[in-house]
Amino acid sequence: MHYFKQLEEILLAQEPKNKFELFEIFYKEFKKTTIDFLDSYQIKNIKEPSYQNILNIVPPSEAKPRKYVNTKEGKAFLLHTIAHIEYSAIDLALDAALRFKGLPRKYYEDWLEVAEDEIRHFLMIEKLLNELGTKYGDIPVHTNLFEAMVLTPDLLSRMAVVPRYLEANGLEQNPKIMEKLKSNPDQFNKKILNALNIILEEEITHVQKGDKWFKFECKKQKLNPESTYLEILEKVYPGSTNKKYNINFEARKQAGFSCNELKFLSKQESCL
């Protein structure tokens, strides 16, 4: 098995169906193969998202969400937005398993497992989208998550920004969406709610994995995880550490955040 070469081909695959089929074959082989993670294969410097030729990409200001979930159009927009987050998360997990060499096998196992989860999430949301007569690609998307990948070319910043910041933010945003769905409890919204429940539970484990490997790299570089995390966030997203976040304390504690971090992010004196 040529781990890095094959995984890069999967990451660069443009069509979702092809990407998923290639990953399934690759993942089965990975589980039963001994691999040299110090391989000399030169990984490409990826400058464009894998979906650039199949989706209509617009600036974030032109991809503003429709807030109402009591109309077919609102439901479709919500589901398409979630589908794109999940599809982008697939590439982020694949790139995390590809980009950084010489780590313990468990590292690669973790991020391939995340990729498998994100594929399942995408397919679950895509099925609901199709029930509304809409398909992935019918609504414009932005590249914010891909840009986060470009901005974090090293392991330390990648683990800080993608799982510990962007996906951790989902631990707050997901419940907000779920509350809107609960306030409009038609049968289809209940289906969306069930899907989001699954995604929320598994997002916690994804953030846990990022937390583990962020702290692994901090220890290796003899860095303080709490101060390093804030320094990286401020470097990648200037001003982000000054914001007051509405924190899901329980979920973030499960994911590995310290009480000091939660108090700082929430601008509260307690993390209870």
Beta strands, then each sheet from edge to edge (+ up, - down):
end
